Amino acid sequence: MVKEGMTVMVGGFLACGTPQKLVDQVLEQGTKNLTLVCNDTAFPDQGVGKLIVNKQFKKAIVSHIGTNPETGRQMNAGELEVDLVPQGTLAERIRSAGFGLGGILTPTGVGTPVEEGKQKLTVKGKDYLLELPIQADVALIKAYKADKSGNLVFRKAARNFNPLMATAAQIVIVEAQQIVETGEIDPDEVMTPGIFVNYLVQG
């Protein structure tokens, strides 16, 4: 379901909370010309970093690339377009797509190169940038536990961007460490409702 030219969101923070099995499948099939939306590009030998090394992305929308030297090399060589987005802004742009909003207003980046090409609005005497939603064709998500209806539970810091990304893509594929029967997860424990999930893969 990951096709050439698609925008793909991948959960994780330095590969923590990244669906490694799903990433490895994308690596194996070798799909090219993708746009990545992720917090970062992990490490050359971990998570989405392996896809960077394999040159499967034309563009990466991320908050930092410092742990993967290959991303910087490709960017400087003109082989990969990198859109660096402040981390909180990245999260909120994804959230705004998932929640059906037209964007967010943030003071982050005002007066810096971040504001170039963006609409600036003044509200009660304070300047804000209008940051537009980021939506994906496919989201690859990692969950600690899922029931067969797709209700998800994340574990500790591995939650990170996963719940937000699950709301902001047309197709959501979840790699879950545990898959249990519907009803085995207490409703109060559900962090992402099954309404957002299309496919489950045993992790």
C-alpha positions as CSV (number, residue, x, y, z in Angstrom):
1,M,0.0,0.0,0.0
2,V,3.0,2.3,0.1
3,K,3.3,3.4,-3.5
4,E,5.8,5.6,-5.3
5,G,5.3,9.3,-4.8
6,M,3.2,9.0,-1.6
7,T,3.6,10.9,1.6
8,V,4.3,8.5,4.5
9,M,4.2,9.3,8.2
10,V,6.3,7.1,10.4
11,G,6.0,7.2,14.2
12,G,9.0,7.3,16.4
13,F,11.6,9.4,18.1
14,L,15.1,8.4,17.3
15,A,13.6,5.0,16.3
16,C,11.9,4.6,19.7
17,G,8.3,3.8,18.9
18,T,9.1,3.2,15.2
19,P,7.4,0.2,13.6
20,Q,10.6,-1.5,12.6
21,K,8.9,-4.5,10.8
22,L,6.9,-2.2,8.6
23,V,9.9,0.0,7.8
24,D,11.8,-3.1,6.8
25,Q,9.1,-4.1,4.4
26,V,9.2,-0.7,2.7
27,L,13.0,-1.1,2.6
28,E,12.6,-4.6,1.0
29,Q,10.1,-3.5,-1.6
30,G,12.4,-0.5,-2.5
31,T,9.6,2.1,-3.1
32,K,11.2,5.4,-4.2
33,N,10.2,9.0,-4.5
34,L,8.5,9.1,-1.1
35,T,7.9,12.1,1.1
36,L,8.7,11.3,4.8
37,V,7.0,12.9,7.7
38,C,8.7,11.9,10.9
39,N,10.2,13.6,14.0
40,D,13.7,12.8,12.8
41,T,15.6,10.5,10.4
42,A,16.9,8.2,13.2
43,F,20.3,6.6,12.6
44,P,21.8,5.1,9.4
45,D,21.2,1.6,10.6
46,Q,17.9,2.1,12.5
47,G,14.3,3.0,11.7
48,V,13.7,5.3,8.8
49,G,17.4,6.0,8.6
50,K,17.7,2.8,6.6
51,L,15.3,4.1,4.0
52,I,17.3,7.4,3.9
53,V,20.5,5.4,3.2
54,N,18.6,3.5,0.5
55,K,17.6,6.8,-1.1
56,Q,13.9,6.1,-1.0
57,F,12.8,9.6,-0.1
58,K,12.7,12.7,-2.3
59,K,11.7,14.9,0.7
60,A,11.8,14.7,4.5
61,I,9.7,16.8,6.7
62,V,11.3,16.5,10.1
63,S,12.4,18.4,13.2
64,H,16.0,17.4,13.1
65,I,18.5,15.2,11.2
66,G,21.6,15.4,13.4
67,T,21.8,11.8,14.3
68,N,21.9,10.6,10.7
69,P,24.9,12.0,8.8
70,E,23.6,10.5,5.6
71,T,20.6,12.8,5.7
72,G,22.8,15.8,5.9
73,R,25.0,14.5,3.1
74,Q,22.1,13.9,0.8
75,M,20.6,17.4,1.7
76,N,23.9,19.2,1.0
77,A,24.4,17.2,-2.3
78,G,20.9,18.2,-3.5
79,E,19.8,14.6,-3.5
80,L,17.1,15.1,-0.8
81,E,14.9,18.0,0.1
82,V,14.7,18.5,3.8
83,D,12.1,20.7,5.4
84,L,13.1,21.4,9.0
85,V,10.1,22.1,11.2
86,P,10.3,23.1,14.9
87,Q,9.3,20.0,16.8
88,G,6.2,21.4,18.5
89,T,5.1,23.0,15.3
90,L,5.5,19.6,13.5
91,A,3.3,17.9,16.1
92,E,0.6,20.6,15.9
93,R,0.6,20.6,12.1
94,I,0.0,16.9,12.1
95,R,-2.7,17.3,14.8
96,S,-4.4,20.0,12.9
97,A,-4.7,17.7,9.9
98,G,-6.1,14.9,12.0
99,F,-8.6,17.2,13.7
100,G,-9.8,18.9,10.5
101,L,-8.4,22.3,11.3
102,G,-7.1,24.8,8.7
103,G,-3.8,25.2,10.5
104,I,-2.3,26.6,13.6
105,L,-1.0,30.0,14.7
106,T,2.4,29.9,16.5
107,P,4.9,32.5,17.5
108,T,7.7,30.0,16.9
109,G,9.9,31.1,14.0
110,V,8.7,34.7,13.8
111,G,11.7,36.8,12.8
112,T,13.7,33.8,11.7
113,P,14.2,32.0,8.3
114,V,11.3,29.8,9.4
115,E,8.8,32.5,8.5
116,E,9.9,32.8,4.9
117,G,7.0,32.2,2.5
118,K,4.5,31.9,5.3
119,Q,1.5,34.1,6.2
120,K,2.0,36.2,9.3
121,L,-0.9,37.4,11.4
122,T,-1.1,39.8,14.3
123,V,-3.4,38.8,17.1
124,K,-3.8,41.2,20.0
125,G,-0.6,42.9,19.1
126,K,1.5,39.7,18.8
127,D,2.8,38.2,15.6
128,Y,2.1,34.6,14.7
129,L,2.9,32.4,11.7
130,L,0.1,30.4,10.1
131,E,1.4,26.8,9.8
132,L,-0.6,24.6,7.5
133,P,-1.8,21.0,8.3
134,I,0.4,18.0,7.2
135,Q,-1.6,15.0,6.0
136,A,-0.2,11.7,4.7
137,D,-1.3,9.0,2.3
138,V,-0.1,6.3,4.7
139,A,0.9,6.3,8.3
140,L,3.1,3.5,9.8
141,I,2.4,3.3,13.5
142,K,3.9,1.3,16.4
143,A,1.6,0.2,19.3
144,Y,2.3,-1.8,22.4
145,K,-1.0,-3.5,22.3
146,A,-4.0,-3.6,19.9
147,D,-7.3,-5.4,20.0
148,K,-8.8,-6.9,16.9
149,S,-11.0,-3.8,16.4
150,G,-7.8,-1.7,16.2
151,N,-8.0,0.1,19.5
152,L,-4.4,0.9,20.5
153,V,-2.4,1.3,23.6
154,F,1.1,2.8,23.5
155,R,3.9,2.3,26.1
156,K,5.7,5.2,27.8
157,A,7.9,7.3,25.6
158,A,7.2,5.1,22.6
159,R,3.9,6.8,22.3
160,N,5.5,10.1,20.9
161,F,4.1,11.0,17.5
162,N,2.2,7.7,16.9
163,P,-1.3,8.8,18.2
164,L,-1.2,12.1,16.2
165,M,-0.1,10.4,13.0
166,A,-2.9,7.8,13.3
167,T,-5.4,10.6,12.9
168,A,-3.8,12.3,9.9
169,A,-3.4,9.7,7.2
170,Q,-5.7,8.1,4.6
171,I,-4.5,4.6,5.4
172,V,-3.1,3.7,8.9
173,I,-1.1,0.5,9.3
174,V,-0.3,-0.5,12.8
175,E,2.5,-2.8,14.0
176,A,1.5,-4.0,17.4
177,Q,3.6,-6.0,19.8
178,Q,0.5,-7.7,21.2
179,I,-2.8,-8.3,19.4
180,V,-5.7,-9.3,21.7
181,E,-9.4,-10.0,21.4
182,T,-11.8,-7.2,21.1
183,G,-12.9,-6.3,24.6
184,E,-9.7,-7.2,26.3
185,I,-8.5,-3.6,26.5
186,D,-10.3,-1.5,29.1
187,P,-11.9,1.4,27.3
188,D,-10.1,3.8,29.7
189,E,-6.8,2.5,28.5
190,V,-7.4,3.1,24.8
191,M,-5.2,5.9,23.5
192,T,-6.1,5.7,19.8
193,P,-9.6,4.4,18.9
194,G,-10.0,1.7,16.3
195,I,-11.9,4.1,14.0
196,F,-8.5,5.5,12.9
197,V,-6.9,2.1,12.1
198,N,-7.1,0.2,8.8
199,Y,-4.7,-2.6,9.2
200,L,-2.9,-4.5,12.0
201,V,0.4,-6.3,11.7
202,Q,1.8,-8.6,14.4
203,G,5.1,-7.0,15.6
